[in-house]
Each structure stands twice: as C-alpha cells, then as structure tokens.
Amino acid sequence: LLIALHAGALVDERGPALVTQAAVILYAVAGVMLTALHAVWPAAAAYALMGIANIGWAVASQAVVAAASTPATRVRNYGYYSLWNSAGAVVGPVIGGFVTGHFGYRTAFALVWVLMIPSLPIAGRLPGASAAPRRPLSLAMAPRLVQTILRERGVGAVLFISFVVVCAQTLQQTFYPLYLNTVGLSPTLIGIVIAAISLGSMVVRSLLSRGVDRFGYAGLLNGATALLAVTLGIIPLLRQFWPLVAVSALMGASLGFTQPLTMSLMVESVAAELCGVALGIRQGVQRLGAILSPMVFGVVTAAFRIEWAFFLGSAALLGAVPIVASVTGHLGSPPRPGQAPLPASNPSPGAPSRSD
C-alpha cells in the first residue's frame, strides 16, 4: 500500500524493466527466507517482501501491456495478459499442493526462488521505458499527480469496483483454503480446488474482447460482481470435492472478467504519460482492500464460524451491485473532449529531462 503510487511513478520515469528486475530479486529473497527460516517473524518479513514485489511486478507488466496496445486492442491484450497470469495460477496451486503433500513446505517454498533464476534475465529484456510519447515525469511528481488522475472521468468508478472485488478476492484467498481444510480435503485436493478458480478465469479471459463487444463494460462488470456474490454465498453450503470445484470455477469466471476490465478502463481514463501512476493508484486501492478484508472477516470468523465470513462477503457484494450498476453506465464510452493538464514539473537547473 505504501509503495504502490511510487512504484507506478518509477515505471513512468525509468521504465518497467528496472522495476520488474527488482521485483524478481525480492521474490527470490523472500523464497530463500521461507525455505531457510521457519518462524513467524521471518515468514511475515518474507510475505512483506513478496507484497512489495507483487506491486512492482503488477504495475510494470500492466504498463508494458498498455504501451503495446492501441485503443482497439487494449481489452484483448489485457485479456491475454490476465489469461497467462491465470495459467500460472492454475499450475502453481497444483504443483504446490503436490510438492507440499509429498515433500513438505520447505521444498515448496524453495521452488519460489528457483523459478526466479530464469525470470531475472527475462525481466531484463523488457523495454527500458514506455513506448508512448510523453512529457518528462519525475518520481517526485507522483503525489501531485494523484488529484489530477482522480478528477479524470471514470477513475473513481474503476477504483470503487477494484476495491469491492479485491475485498471479496482476499476473502477467497485467505479463508477459502481454511474452509476447505475444515471440510477434510487433503492438501492435493485443496490445490486442485484453488486451481479451478484460475481455470475459470482462463476460460473467460480468452473471450474477454467478445464479451465487451456483446455486453459492454457495464454489463460484464455488473454480471461478474453479482456472480461473485452468489458463489461466495454458496460456498458454506458445500462440503464435497466436485461441487466445490464447480463453484470455484464460477468464482474464477467472475474474477476473470473484473480484473482485466478494470485495468483496461483505468488506462483508458488517463493520459499515456500518467499510466504508471494511475495503475499504482489502482494497486494502492486494491492493497487497502487486501488489508481491511482479512481483518474484518477474521473477526467474524473468530466470533462466529468461518461460514459466516462467506455469508457476510456475499451480502456485502450483493449490496454493492446496485452501486456498481449506477457508476458503470458511462464506462467505456468516448471520453469527454480535452484532458486535465499535467502539473508543471520543476526540475532543478541543469537536470536532464527525458521524453520517450
């Protein structure tokens, strides 16, 4: 949360390659810590490093997609980008569950830093800076740009949807494995059920651009939010493996629509030179939801039972559906003439400016 805005500004100033390489290194360090140090505080520190790395990687990779896209191809490209993310999220839980069940957690965590070894040179091949022409933008300007970006048409709606969906997604990521454990599933079966979420996302993300053409941004976002609410409410009623797989796939389908659509809409709503900062703001709002969601649902779980956390999440999402419907009617429509100007930069005398 604390670095999201500056990570986006760093992408705008220095390009995605540097930020991605730093993220890969942090992932590797965290993997080594989890492998070697089995205690609460080292694990907490490792997860904090992974959180920082995830912010940098998300903003940098999404900025690469934005720079490589035209308005006509943006939705399709974000769909493909999210599709490959989902593919990794399908393979990861299956491998993680299998390795944990047969070789233990230490070996599973070792895979994290091993996978980062080939990732580092690949990250170095990313473009050094955005391909979009832009005015000079420095890291110090990032806080001043927030107000400019928030005034842009559609940004507030995208941030609200991102926050709501991430609260529900964090509930799923944090408490769903715990619920699956309480119903007696093995680590391998839990990995398969979790992988079904990403498999559902993969299927719908390959059809994302067609869905936008047929139903529009608003129709897809409203339907996906409602579907996510229904699936969360159904989970506590299920205890068998195959029904849980089916509802997980539906949950993944809803998440598969919302995430790439909000990425595309955020990029569409701002000028190209503000893309990294805008994506950083979106990541910051998502991290705020990821902080608040497990705290709230954790209190509910401790006071009642874990099933009530899912019922509460479902009710909250259902309550948000009318709000989402009211703020999404104009999304994806042509922007208003003109855009808010960038704040003037004040480089120090003699400081070089760069425009790519």
Residue pairs with C-beta under 8 A, 6 or more apart in sequence:
1 284
1 287
1 288
1 291
3 52
3 55
3 56
4 55
4 59
4 280
4 281
4 283
4 284
4 287
5 142
5 143
5 146
5 277
5 280
5 281
5 284
6 139
6 142
6 280
7 19
7 55
7 56
7 59
7 60
7 280
7 283
8 59
8 63
8 142
8 276
8 277
8 278
8 279
8 280
8 281
8 283
9 137
9 138
9 139
9 141
9 142
9 145
9 276
9 277
9 280
10 18
10 19
10 139
10 276
11 19
11 59
11 60
11 63
11 130
11 276
11 279
11 280
12 63
12 130
12 134
12 137
12 273
12 274
12 275
12 276
12 277
13 137
13 138
13 139
14 128
14 129
15 126
15 127
15 128
15 129
15 130
16 60
16 61
16 63
16 64
16 126
16 127
16 130
17 60
17 123
17 124
17 125
17 126
17 127
17 128
18 128
19 56
19 57
19 59
19 60
20 56
20 57
20 60
20 61
20 123
20 126
21 120
21 123
21 124
22 53
22 56
23 52
23 53
23 54
23 55
23 56
23 57
23 60
23 123
24 53
24 57
24 116
24 119
24 120
24 123
25 116
25 120
26 49
26 50
26 52
26 53
26 56
27 49
27 50
27 53
27 112
27 113
27 116
27 119
28 112
28 113
28 116
28 117
28 120
29 46
29 49
29 113
30 46
30 47
30 49
30 50
30 53
30 112
30 113
31 46
31 109
31 110
31 111
31 112
31 113
31 114
31 116
32 113
33 42
33 43
33 45
33 46
33 49
34 42
34 43
34 46
34 109
34 112
35 106
35 109
35 110
35 112
35 113
37 43
37 46
38 106
51 287
55 280
55 283
55 287
58 279
58 283
59 276
59 279
59 280
59 283
60 126
61 81
62 78
62 81
62 263
62 267
62 279
63 130
63 275
63 276
63 279
64 126
64 127
65 74
65 77
65 78
65 81
65 263
66 74
66 130
66 132
66 267
66 272
66 275
66 279
67 127
67 130
67 131
67 132
67 272
67 275
68 77
68 131
69 77
69 78
69 267
71 268
74 264
74 267
74 268
75 208
75 209
75 212
75 260
75 261
75 264
76 208
76 209
78 208
78 260
78 261
78 263
78 264
79 205
79 206
79 207
79 208
79 209
79 260
80 205
80 206
81 260
81 263
82 201
82 205
82 208
82 256
82 259
82 260
82 263
83 201
83 202
83 205
83 206
86 198
86 199
86 201
86 202
86 205
86 252
86 256
87 198
87 202
88 198
89 195
89 197
89 198
89 201
90 195
90 198
90 199
90 202
91 195
92 195
93 190
93 191
93 192
93 194
93 195
93 198
94 191
94 192
94 195
95 111
95 191
96 108
96 111
96 191
97 187
97 188
97 189
97 190
97 191
97 192
97 194
98 188
98 191
99 107
99 108
99 111
100 107
100 108
100 187
100 191
101 186
101 187
101 188
129 354
129 356
130 272
130 275
130 276
130 356
131 356
132 272
132 273
132 275
132 356
133 272
133 355
133 356
134 272
134 273
134 355
134 356
135 273
135 342
135 345
135 355
136 345
136 347
136 353
136 354
136 355
137 273
137 274
137 277
137 342
137 345
138 345
138 347
141 343
141 345
142 277
142 280
144 343
145 274
145 277
145 342
145 343
146 277
146 281
148 274
148 340
148 341
148 342
148 343
149 155
149 270
149 274
149 277
149 278
149 281
150 156
150 281
151 340
152 269
152 270
152 339
152 340
153 269
153 330
153 335
153 336
154 265
154 268
154 269
154 330
154 331
155 266
155 269
155 270
155 278
155 281
156 327
157 327
157 328
157 331
158 262
158 265
158 266
158 269
158 282
158 331
159 281
159 282
159 285
160 323
160 324
160 327
161 221
161 225
161 258
161 262
161 324
161 327
161 328
162 262
162 282
162 285
162 286
162 289
163 285
163 286
163 288
163 289
164 225
164 289
164 316
164 317
164 320
164 324
165 225
165 228
165 255
165 258
165 259
165 262
166 285
166 286
166 289
166 290
166 293
167 289
167 290
167 292
167 293
167 313
167 316
168 228
168 229
168 232
168 293
168 313
168 316
168 317
169 255
170 289
170 290
170 293
170 294
171 232
171 293
171 294
171 297
171 309
171 310
171 313
172 197
172 232
172 251
174 293
174 294
174 297
174 298
175 294
175 297
175 301
175 306
175 309
175 310
176 194
176 235
177 190
177 194
178 306
179 235
179 236
179 306
179 307
179 310
180 189
180 190
180 193
180 194
180 244
181 190
182 306
183 239
183 244
185 193
185 241
185 244
189 241
192 245
193 241
193 244
193 245
193 248
194 248
196 245
196 246
196 248
196 249
196 252
197 248
197 249
197 251
197 252
197 255
198 252
199 249
199 252
200 248
200 249
200 250
200 251
200 252
200 253
200 255
200 256
201 252
201 253
201 255
201 256
201 259
202 252
202 256
203 249
203 253
203 256
204 211
204 252
204 253
204 256
204 257
205 256
205 257
205 260
208 256
208 257
208 260
208 261
211 220
211 257
212 220
212 261
212 332
215 223
216 332
217 261
217 265
217 328
217 331
217 332
218 325
218 328
218 329
218 331
218 332
220 257
220 261
221 257
221 258
221 261
221 262
221 324
221 328
221 331
222 321
222 324
222 325
222 328
223 257
224 253
224 254
224 255
224 256
224 257
224 258
224 261
225 254
225 258
225 317
225 320
225 321
225 324
226 317
226 318
226 321
227 250
227 251
227 253
227 254
228 251
228 254
228 255
228 258
228 317
229 313
229 314
229 315
229 317
229 318
229 321
230 250
230 314
231 247
231 250
231 251
231 254
232 251
232 310
232 313
232 314
232 317
233 310
233 311
233 314
233 315
233 318
234 247
235 244
235 247
235 310
236 306
236 307
236 308
236 310
236 311
238 244
238 247
262 282
263 279
263 282
265 331
265 332
266 278
266 279
266 282
267 275
267 278
267 279
268 332
268 335
269 278
269 335
270 278
270 339
271 339
271 342
273 342
274 342
296 312
297 309
297 312
297 313
298 309
300 308
300 309
300 312
301 308
301 309
345 353
347 353
